[in-house]
Amino acid sequence: MDLYHYFIAIGGGFLAGILNAIAGFGSVVTLSIMIEFMGMPANLANGTNRINMFGQTALSTLAYYRQGKLNPGKCKMAIILAFTGAMFGVILALNISNEVFKLVFRYLLIIMFLAVLVNPKRWIHKTDLDYKMSKWISIPLFFLLGFYGGFIQMGMGLFTLIVLVLIARFNLVEANALKVFIISLYTFVLIFIFNYKGLVNWKIGLTFALGQGIGGYLAAHFASKYPKADIWIYRILIVTVLVVILKSFGIINL
C-alpha cells in the first residue's frame, strides 16, 4: 500500500467511527474504501474490517459505560445469543466467494434504507423498562443478528438498532450502547479466526482502527450528553444509507 492510503484509512476510519457510534453504518465506509479504492479482495476486506470494528466498538462501549448508558446485566441472554450466532456466521463468511459477498453487500443496502424510513417517530422515544420481549421472538432474533454480524458485519449496527428500538423498545442512545458492546465482544474472537485463515491485513486494519476508535469515542460521548441526539442520529442514518445506495449502484461517484 502507498503512504497516502494510510492517511485515507485514518480519515475514513474516523468517519466510520462516528457513524457506527450514532447510526450503525460505518462498515459501509471502511469496506468501500478497502474493496473499491485499495483493491483488496472482498474476503480479505471482511476480515481486516474486524480490527477497526473492535477498536471503535470497544472505545464506544467505554464511553457509554462511563456516561451510565450501558448495563449489560439487563440483557445477558441477548448478548449470549448474539455471540453464539456470530460464531456460526463466521463459518459462512470464510466459505463465501468474493462475487457473492459483493452482491449481498449491494442489495442489503436497499433493505436497510426501507427499514429506516418506516414510521420515523418510532425511532425516537424513551426506553420502556416494563416491556419484556417474548422468548419466542428474542431468541431467534438475537441469534440471527449475531449470525449476520459474524458473516458480513456491514449494517449489523442498523439491524441491531431496529431490533432494540422498534421491537425491544430501547431509546436510540441506550440501544447504541448495547449494540457496540455486543459487537465488540464477538468481534474480538472473530479477529483471531479470520487471522488464522490469513484474511487480515494488520497494517491497514490498525490504521483504520486508530481513526475509527477516536471517532467512535467522541461520537458516543456526544450522543450521551446532547439532549437531541436521537433526532440527529436518525437524520444522519437516513442520509448515510441513501448516499451509499446511490454510490453502490453507480448513480453517483464519490
N, C-alpha and C positions, 0 to 999 in steps of 0.2 A: 504494500500500500504506500502511496505517496504521502508526504508530510501533510499536505492540505486536507487529506482525507480525515486525519485525526482532529483537525480543527472543526471540520464539518460534523464529525461524530460528537464532539463536545457540545456544539450548538444544538444539533438535532436531539441529543440526549437531554439537554436542559428543557427544550420544548416538550419532549415526550414525558419528562418527569412531571411537569406542570399539568399536562393533560391527564396523565394517569392518576394523579392525586385528586383531581377535581372532576374529571369526566370519564376516565377509564378507557382511553383510546390511544394511548401513547405508542403502542407497539406498531400501529399503522405507520407512524413516522419513522421509527427505527428500522422496521423490516423493509419499508420502501427504500430508505437510504442504502441499506445493506445489499438488497437484491437489485434495484434498478440503477443506483448510482455507483456503488462499489463493485457490482458484478459478482457478488457472492452467490453460490448455489443456494436454492431455497432452503434445503435441509440444513446446510451449514448456518445460514442466517437464523433459522428457527432455534438452533442450539445456542448460537452466540448471543442471541437476544435475551436468553435467560440470565446472563450475567448482569446486564444493565437492569433487567427487571428486578432482580434480587436487591441490587444496590438501592434502587429507588423505593421499592416497597418496604424494605427494612427501615430506611430512614423516615419514610412517611408514617410507618407504624409507630416509631419512636415519638414523632411529633404529635400524632393523635393521642397517644397514651399520656404524654406529658400534659396535654390540654384536657384530660379527663373524658375523652370521647370514645375510648376503647375499653371494653370489658369482655375479654374472651370467655370468661366463665359462664356468661349468659348463653353462649352459642357453641358449647362443646361439641354437640352432635353434628352441627353443620360443618364445623371445622374438620372433624374426623372423616365425615363423608366426602368432603371436597378433596381432602388429602388422598384418600383411598382412590377416588375416581381419577385423580391426576396420575397415579402410578399405573393405571390401566391405559390412560390416554397417551402416555409417552410411548407405549408399545406401538400404537398406530403411527405416531409421528416418526418413529425410527424405520418404518417399513413403507411409507408412502413415497411416491415419486415426486420429483420437483414440479412436473407439469400439473399433477393433480393438486398439489399444495397451492399453486398459483391460482388455479380455477376456484378452489374453495375460498381462498382469500378474497377474490373479487366479488363473488355473489353473496357472501355473508354480509358484505357492507350494506347491501340494499335491505336485507332483513333487519339489520341493526337500525338503520335510519327510520324505517317504518315503525319499529317498536318505540323509538324515542318520541315520535310525533303523536302517538296515541294518547289522548287526554292529558295535556300538559299539566293541568292542575293537580293530577295525582302524584306528580313528582315532587311537589312542594307541600309538605305537611310535617307535623310533629310526630315523633315516634309513639306508636300505640303500645304501651307497656303491658296492657291487659290482653293483647291479642296473641294467640298461640296457633302456629301453623299445624295443620293435621300431619301426622307422621306419614300418611299415605301420599301426601304432597311433598313434604320436606325431604324425605329420604331419597326418592328418585331425582328430585330437582338438584339437590346439592351434590349428589354423586355425579350427575351428568355435567354440572358446572365444572367439577374437578376434572372429569374426563376430557372436556373440551379444553380446559386450561393446560392440561398435560399434553394435549395434541398440538395445539397451534398458538395459544395464548392471545393472539390478536382478537380484541373485542371481549376478552374474558371479563375485564372490568365492567364493561357495559352490561353484559348478560348478568353479572352478579348484582349490579345495581337494580336491574329490572326485577330480579327475584326479591332482593332485600327491601326495596322501596315499594313496588307495586303489589307484592304478594305478602311479604313478611311485615310490611308497614313500619319500616325504619324511616327516619328522615335521611336526607342525602348525605349530611355530614357524618352521622354515625354509621350509615351504610358504607361510606367510603372508608372509614376507619377499619371496619371488619373486613372489607374487601382486600385492602392492602395487606392486612395481617395474614389472611388465608393464602394469598398469592405468594407472599414472602416465605411462608412455611414450606409449601410444596416445591417452590422454585429452587430452594436451597438444595434439595435432594436431586431435582432434575438436572442441575448443572453437572453433577458428578456422573449421571447416567449418559448424558449427551457427550461429555468429555471422554468417557470410556469408549464411545463409538467413534471418536475422532471428529465430532461435529461441533467443535467450539474453537473460535479464533479468540484467544485470550487478550491479545493486544487491542483489538477493535472493541471487544466486549467491555473491557475495563475502561476504555476511553469513553464509550457511551455511558457507562455506569457513573463515571465522575460527574458528567453533566446532568444525568438523569437523577442521581441522588440529591444533588443540590436543588434542582428544580422541584423535585417531589417534596423535599423537606420544607422549602419556602411556601409552596402552594398549600400543603397540609396545614401549616401554621396559619396562613391567611384564612383558609376555609373554616378553621376552628374559631377564629376571632371575629371575622366580619359578619355582621348580623344579616346581610342579604346574600350570603354566599350561595344558598340554594338556587336563587334566581340566576345568578351569573354562571353557576355550574351548568344549569340547563341550557342557557343560551350558547355557551361555548361548546357544549355537547352537540347541538344541532349544527352549528356552523362547521365544526370539525368533520363530522360524519359526511356532510354534504360535499365539502371540498374534496375529501378523499375519494368519494364515489365518482365524482366528475373526472378526477385525475386518473383513476384506475381504468376507466373506460375510454380514456383518450380524448375526452371532451375539452379538457383544459390541460395545459402543460405548465408545470411549475419548476 
